[in-house]
């Protein structure tokens, strides 16, 4: 049988480890932000401006015309293109975290080698067809980078799991065990895939996700590793809010968990912003959907009263990075924020 990534010495590093690049897909599907698409490319430009100052930014575009349009907008917004690269990798939508490759590394002496995992993508249980182009993105990126690409042939999204780079993985029952993903697999079989394709030694299971999340409860809206044994998690203080009980249950679970070495996790809580609705729909606003880049942490912001608390808490956790809040009240109408549209490529230069 073909050796798995774990058998070949690969593992997925933590997001805070050094990046070579961040991958994005240029937004073009107006139906993802009905009535609010106009400001979305500007939010992407602001994000790219900060990311490109500390690492390469690679952007998937459908064709040359889209690339030229994106370049022109970036230049108008004051973004230097020195660190920005465009790839003709067609997409159906912009949620690169979920359909993009999971990048792996392995150590060979004083060298590192890069590889990718190409999970099957079915648009969160077939919710938003078509998704055929998105499903092909990992293979196309691996070809562009000329790196090995492993295909487990099971459905998985990048926002559904969170790793500490040392062997532990956080995920949720509501997403990974949902019958619209891999109904032929049980919990143990899914864990086996995670272990062998991400180099994981233990899986830590949370319960349900937040209200308004159309992914069935991705962990990147709930709890994130910020250090090997430290997790930030969102909590709702209003007992009348529908997020109160699920988030309390997730906090209870985290408090009983241990890392791969058997040490208790250090838990840091972040507030939830006040409930937000648009056109009668609850939006999945969460400060946990931040993205960690080399020199900056991009944090979605929603409400002044809770923004400052979340930003201050994250700045204490990332003293060597600038923690930057960017208004995401428009972006989240697409039901995601910064972590959902980014995918980190680890640095493999000789150390």
N, C-alpha and C positions, 0 to 999 in steps of 0.2 A: 504494500500500500504506500501511497505517497506520504512522505513525512509531513507532519503538521508544523506550523511555525514554532510552537513551543519545543518540539523535538529537535528543531534546527537551531534552537538558541535564541529565537526572537521573543520580544515582549513589547508591549505598548508603554512608552514612557508617560510620565505625568505631564499635564499641560504646562506646569510652571517650569519644566526643564527647557533648556535652550532650543529655540526654534531656528530653522533655516528660513521658514516662510509661513505665511497664512494663506490658505486657499479660500476663495469666495466665488460665487456665481452671480453675475450681474443680473439684477432684477428686471423682469420684463413681463411677467404674467400679471396683468392688471386685476384679474379676478381674485388674486390672493389678497388684494387690498381694495375691495370694491368701494369706489367713491373717494379713496384716499391714496391713490397710487402716486399722485404728483410729487409729494415730498419724499418719497422713499429713496430715489436715487441720490438726493441731497444728503440723506442720513448715511447712505453707503459712502458717499464722498468724504464726509466727516470722519467716519470710521477708518477709511483707507488713509486719510491724511495722517492720523496718529499712528497707525500700524506701520506705514511705510517709512516712518522716521526711525524705526528700530529693527525692522526685518523686511525681507522681500514680501510683496503681496502678489499672488498669482490669481488671475480672474478668468473664470470660464465665460466665454461668450458664444453666441450661436453662429455668428458669421462676422465678416470683416466690417460690415456696416454697423453692427452693434459695437464692435471694438472702437471704431472711429467716433461714434456717438458718445461712448463712455469716456474715451480719452478727452474729448472736447469739454465734457461736463467737468471732469476732474481738474483740468487746467483752469477753467472758469472759477472753480472753487478754491484755487490756490494750491492744488496738490501737485507736488513734483512727481514726474513719472520716472525718475531715475531708478526707483526700487519697485516699479510696478510692471508686471508682465501679463500679457493677454494670451489666452489659449483658445483656439477654436474647438471647444468641447461643448456641444449643444446640450441644453438643459430644458426641462419643462418648467422648473420653478427655482427659487433662490435658496432653498434650505440645505445648504451644502453640508452642514454638520450631519444630517441624517442620511443622505445618500452618498456622501463623499467617502473616500477611502479612510480606513483606520490605519494610520502609519505605524509601522513597527521598526525596531532597531535590534541589532545584535552586535555584541562585542567580539571582535577577532583580534586578539593582541591589543595593539594600541590603535586599532581602526574600528570604525563602526560601519555597518551596512544597513541600508534602508530597504524596507519592503512594504507592501500594502495588502490590506484585506478588502475583498470585494464581497460584501454581504448582498443578499437579495433585497431590493427595495420595492415595497408594494404600496407606497403612499399611505402609510399608517393604517393598514388593513383595507386597502382599496378605496379609500375615501375620496381621492381626488385624481381620477384618470384625466388624461394619459400621464404615465410616468415612465415610459420606456426609455426616454433619453436620460433621465436622472439615474435609472438603474444601471446604465452603461458608464457613468462618469468615473468610477474607481478604476476600471480597466483602462480607460482612455488616459487618465492621469498617470497611471503606472507606465503606460507605453511612452508618454511624453517624457517621463523621468528615467526611462529605461531601467526599471527596478522589477523584482519579482512581485507577482500578485497572486495571492491565495484566495480561493473561492470556496467557502464553507457550504454554499448552496442552502442556506437557511435565511429567513427574513430577520433583519436586525437594523436598527437605526443608531447613528452615532450619539444622539442625545439620550438614548435609553440606558447608557452605562457611563460610569465615571471611575477612573482608575487612579491609584496613588503611585504607580510606577514601581512599586515594591512587591506587588503580588495580590493586592486587595482590589476588589471591584464592588461598587455600589450600583444597585439597580432597583426596579420596582416590580412587584407582582402584577400590578394593574396593566403594565405595558407588555413585559416579556412573556407573561403567562396568558395573555389575551388570546382568545381563540381565533382572532382575525390575523394572527401572525404565523405561528407554527403549530396548528392544531394537532399535528402528528407527533409532537415532542412533549415530553413531560418536563418537570422542573429539573430533574437530575440530568436528563439528556441535554437540555439547554445549557446547564452549568458545564457539562463536558465540552461543548463547543466553545464556550467562553474561555475555559482554561487552555484549550489547545490552540485557539486562534489569536488570543491576546496575551498568552504567557501568564495567566492568572493562577494563583494558588487557592484563593478563597473568594466566595461571593457573599456579599452582605445584602440582604433583601429588605427593602422598605415596602410599604403597602400601596396606598393610593396617591394619585397626583392631585394637582390643584384644579379648582373649578375653571372651566373655559378652555382647558388644554385638550386640543383635538388629537393629541398623540396617545391618548389613553393613560397619561401620567408619566411623562419622561422625568428622569431623575435630575436633569439639568435645570429644572424649575423648582427643585426641592432641596437638594443637598449636594455639596461639592467638596471634594478634597482640596485643601489649600496647603497642606504639608503632609508628609507620610502618615501621620497619626492624628491629623486635625481636620475636622469637617465643619463647614458652615452649613446651617440649615435654616430655612425660613419657618417662622411661627406666626400664627394669627392670634391676636390678643382679644378679639371680640368673640365671645361665646355664641353670639347669634349669627356669625358668618359661617357659610357652608364649608369653608376651609378649616375651621377651628379644630374639629375632631380629627380629621385625617392627619393634619400636621402635628397635633399632639401625639397621636399614635406613632407617627414616624420619629418624633423626638424620643419617645419612650424606647423605641427599638434601638435607635442610635446609642442611647445611654447604656444599653446592655451589650453593645458590640465591642469587639476587640480587633486590633490590627493583625496582620499575618504573623507577627512575633508574639502575639498573646497579650499585648498591652492595651488597656482601655483607650478608646478614642477620646480626644479632647474635642468637645462640642462647643461651637460658638454660634449663637443665634442671630439671625437677621430678622427685622420686622417685615411684615407684608404691607404694601401700600394699601390705601383704602380701596375698596371694591370699585372697579371701573367697568362701565358698560358702553357699548356702541351699537346703535340700531337694535337694541334689545338683547344683545349678546354679552355675557360675562367675558371679560378679557383676561388672559392668563398673565397678569402683571406679576413679576417676581424679580427680586434683586439677585436671586441665585443664578440668573441667566447671564452672568458676566463672562468675559473672555480674558484670559491671562496671556498677554504677549510678553516679549522680551523685557521691555522697559515700562510697559503701561498695562493697567487693568481697565478694560472698558466695561462700565457698569450702566445698565439701563436705568433711567430715572423716570419717575411718574408723578410724585407729589412732594412738595417741599418739606412737609412735616416729617415724612419718613425717609426721604432721600438722604438727608444729612446724617441720620443715625446709621443707615446702611453704609454710606461712603466712609464715615469715620471708622466703623468697625472693620471694613475691608482694608483701609489704609494701615491700620495697626497690624494687620496680618501680612501685609506686603510692604514693609518699610523701605525696601530698595526699589520699588516701582511706584510710578505715579498712578494713583487711582482716580480715574476720570469718569464723571457722570455725564451721560448724553441723553437728552429727552427722547423717550421711546414711545410716547403716547400714540404716535402715528404708526410706528413700526409694528407695535404689538397688535394692531388691528389685523395683521397677517397671522396672528396667534403664535408669534415667536419674537425673540430679540437677538442680542449680539452672539450668544453662544450658538444659537440655532443656525446662523448664517456663516459661521466660520469653521475652519478645520485646520489644525496646526500640523505642520510638517517638521519633524524633529531635525536638529542639527546633527550631522554625521561627520563633520570635519575632524581630522586627527586632533586629539587632545594633547 
